[in-house]
């Protein structure tokens, strides 16, 4: 993430931009959006989410609605996962791949019913994904990019259920992981899902732009006795990395396949067909050359993106995400290495400012995750 940038008049603002400025947030340019990097400190906001609850403005995310008799068929074609048996009002995580199996984006698919889906996409990929879907659409579907109309707030942390109950009663507390519902609170029409990007319990709330500020203020007011605090993109990044979640543009992109990225479980080879299937079948058959690994530093040293990963003075890969873990108080990261080193969980070194620092390949998540309801 870039800091200390020169802000441009062409940058986009969410409906909460003025609120973030009033809260004295440090603003950063994130894929063309002026977003809060932090309000107080990344570490304090991170710990607030882990121990209590935090609220994030993630209205920069894109939302694309697919409707019509051919909606299920189109979604099945463009994603690697399988939504054909997904219950109504359930969501699923999935890559969208090109013909070579490279990841165009990783998205969450919300299934309202077989004739209506909403795809939540990364903000830097919204136009690209929308164009990709339209290139494969049929006459019996309508595709509508509603990103500029919809705001999205993320309420995350062990106290999030108590807080959402104060806003919506018991309506949302019975949601299982990746389940969602539509409801009305006052004049606000909300879609609430039990999803998140932190490894904690939490809810993501879609709301029309006109009600976004009201919803933000309501949540903060209801949650003040539970120490709910605003959190920025900095804490969102350290939280997701501790949970072992991938970040598009860092850990995955069009040159990386789901099999290499450790999310092969999202590729349903038993589906009749989907874009990229042939290439992924071939890759699975002949084997991977590289794989993503998680690693924990054994001593000092904080890994950063593009640091080299070495073994016996030989470069075997590079870091794609790295940070200081506020929960573990040590450096952690993700990166790609040659397959044999990944499989044996080898001791490795991370080259930081030309010095090799020892690290151990480990399993993810780095922290004990919240046990979500089934």
N, C-alpha and C positions, 0 to 999 in steps of 0.2 A: 504494500500500500504506500502511495506517495504521501509525503508530508511536506509542509512548508511550501505549498504550491502557489502559483499565481492564479487566482480565481478568474474565470472567464464569464462574460455575460451570456455565452452560449451554453453554459452548464445548466443542467436540469435541477429543479428543486422539488422535493416532496412537499405535500401540504403542511408538514411539520417543520419546514426549514426555519421559519422565524422563531418557533418555539425552541429549537436547538440553539439558535443564536442567543436568545434570552437566557437560556440555561448556561451560557458561556462555554458551549461545546467547542472543541477544536474541530474545525471543518476541514474535510479533505475531499479531493476529487476522486470519485470511484466510478470508473467507466462512464464519465460524463455527468454523474450526479454529485451534487454537493451534499455530502453526508457527514454525520458526526463520527469522528474517529474515537473521541473520548470526551467525557464530561469532567471527571475528576482525574482518575488514573486508570489505566487498563487493568492493573492488578486488583485494585479495590473493586472495580465493576465486575471483574471475573469472579472474585470471591463472593460478591453479593449474590450473583446468580447461583453459584454452587451451594451457598449456605441459606439463602432466603429466596429472593426473586429479582429478576431484572426485566425491563421492558425495552425492546428494540424497535426502532423504525426501520422496516425493511420494505418500504413502499417502492423502492427502486426495482424490486423483482418484477418480472413480466408475467402477465396472465393472458393466455390465449384460449378462447372457448371454441370447441368443435361441436356442432349440433347437426342432427339429421339422421336419416335411416342408415347412412353409411358411416356413421361416426365410429362405431366399434371397429369396423373393418379398417378404416384409415389409421386409427390409433395403433391397432395391432401391427400394421405395416411399418410405421415409423419408429416404434420403440422395440427394444429387445425383450422386455418383460411381457407378461401375459395378463391382460385385463379381462379376458373373456369370461372367466369364472369369478372375477372380483365382485363382491356384493355391492349393491347400490350404496352410496354415501360412504365409500371406502376409498382410500388413496393408496398409491403404490409408487415407489421410487424406481426410476429406469433411465438408462442412457438412451439417447437418440444417436444412432450411428449412420455413417455414410457407407457407401458400397464396399469400402475396404475395411470396414469394422472400426474406423476411427471415430472418436466420440465428438459429435457436433455439440452436444450439451448433455448435462445430467439434470433430469427434471423430476417433478412430482406430478403424477397424473391423478386428478380428482374425478371419480366416476359418480355422477349424479344418477344416471340410468344408462342403458345401452345406447341411447340416442343423444346423450349430452355428457361431455367431458370438459374439464378445465385443466390446462397444462400450466404449471408454475415453472418458469424458466429463469435462468440467470440473466441479470439485466444486460450484461454485455453481449448476450446472444439472442436477445428478443427478436430483433429484425431478421437475423440469420435463420432462426428456427421458424419464424412465421413464413419466410420465403420458402424454406425447405418443405414445410407442410403444404403450402399452396401449390408447390411444384408436383405434389403427389395426390392432390385432392381429386375427388370425383364429383359428378353433378349432384349427387344426393347428400352433400354435406355443405354446411356454411361454416366459415372460419372467421372469427372476429377477435382481433387483438384489442383487449379492453384494458391494457396496462395503464393508459393515461386516465382511466376513470376510477380505478380501484387502488385503495391504499391497503397496506398490510402491516399489522403490528404483531410482534412476537413476545409473548409473556412466558418467561422461562424460569425454572427453579423449583425447589421442593415445596415452596409455598404458593405456587401458581394455581393449584386447584382451589385452595381456600380463597384466593383473590377472585378467580373467575366466578365462584359461587356467589360472591357479594355483588357481582354485576348481573349475572344471568340466572340466579337461583341454582337449582340442582340440574338444570337442563344439560349442561356440558360435562358435569362431573362423571357421568356414566360412560362417556366416550372411551373406547379402547384406543390403543396406539394406532395411528393412521386412519381412524374413523373421523368423520366430520358431520356437521349438521347445519341447517339454516334456521335462524331464529330472529325474532324482533325484540329489541330492547329500546323502549321508548319509541323514538322516531327512526331508530337505526335498524336497517336490515343487515344482518351479519351472517357470514359463513365462518364457523369456528371449527378448527381441526386440532386433533391432539398430535401435533407434529412439532418438530423443532430441529435445531442444528447445534445443540449444546451438550447432548448426553444426559440432560436433566428432563424431568417431567415438564410439560409445557403445552401451550396452546398458541396457534397462529390464527389471527382474526382478520378476515377480509371485510372491508367496509368501504362504502362510497366515499370519494374524496371529501365531499361536503361535510361528512360527519367525523372525519379522521381526528381533528383536534379535540372535539368533544369526547371521543372515545379514549384518546390518550390521557386527557385530564381526568376522566372518570376512573380509569384504571389506577392512575397514580394516587388519586384521592382514596379509593377503596383499599389500596394496598399500603398506605403510609404506615399503618400500625404494624405491618409485617415487614417493614424496611424495604419495600419495593423501591428500586432506583432505576433511572434511565441508564442504559448501557450502549456503548458505541461499537463501531466495526472492529476496533482493536480487540475488545474482549470477545466479540463474536468469533474472531479468528483464533484466539488462544483456546477458547472453549471447544470449538469444533475440532481443533487439532488434538487436544487431550482425548476427545471422544473417538478419534481415528477417522473423522469424516474428510472426504476429499474436497478440494477447492478447484473449480474449473479455472483453467489458465495457469495454474501452478502444478497440480498433481495429475490432471487429465486434460487432454485436448484432442484435436483431430489426428494427431500422430500417435495416439495411445489407444489401445483397445480395452474393453472391459475386462478381458481375461488377464492382461498384464497389470491392470489397475486393482486387482483383487476384488472386483465386484462381478465375477463370473456368475454368481448366484442370480444375477438379474437377467441373464441371457437364457431364455427358455428355448432350447434347441428343438423341443417337441412341437413348437408352433409350426403351422403349415409353412409360413414364409414371413420374413421381415427383412428390411433393408440391412445389408451387411452379413446376413446369415451365412452365405456361401464362404466368405472370407474368414469368418470366425470358426466355422466348421473346419476349414483347412488349417487354421492356426492351432486349433485344439488337437487335430490329428498329428501334426508334425512337431508340435511342442513350442514352448515359449523360449526366447533367448534372454529376456529380462523380466523382472517382476518387481512390483513395489514392495518395499519393506518399511516397517516402523523401527525406529531405533531410539535408544535412551543413552545420553551421555554418561560415561562412567566417572567423570570428573568435571572440572570446570570447562568452560567453552559453550557458547550458545550458537547452534547451527542456524544458518540462513540459506535461503534459496540460492541455488547454483554453487554452493560449496561442493567441492569434490569429495567423493567417497572412495577411500583407498583400502587396500589389503596387501600387506607386505610390500609397501611402496608402489604398488600398481593401482592405477585408477580403475575402479570397477563400476562406477556410476556417479550420480550426482544427487544432491538434495533438491527436493521440489518444494517442501515446506519445512520450516524450522523456527523454533521459538524457545523462550524460557517458559517452563510450565509453572504457573503460580501455585498449582495444587501440589506438585511434586518437588518444587523448588530445584529443578535441574533442567538442562536442555533436552528437548525432544524433537523428533522430526520424522518426515517421510522422504523416501527417495527411491530411485530405481537402480537396481544392481543386476549383474549377471545372475542368471537363474540359480546356478549351483551355490552361490553364496547366500541367497535367500533361503533355499531349502535347508541348509545346514545351520541357519541362525548363527552365522559366523561372527566373531569379533571383528569389528571394522574400525576405521579411523575416519574422522571428518576433518578435512583440511580447512582450517579457519585462519585466514591471514598467513598462509604458507606454513602453518604449524599443524601437525597431525594430533588430534585429540581422540582418545579412545572412546568407542561407543559399542553398545551391544544391540544386536537385532532382537526385537521383542514382538510379542503379539499385541494387537490392539483390542479394545481401547486401552489407553495408558492409565486411565482411572477406572474405578469400579462404577459402571453405569447404573443409572436409576432403573429399577425393575418396573417397566411399564405394564399396565394392565393388558392382558391378552385380548 
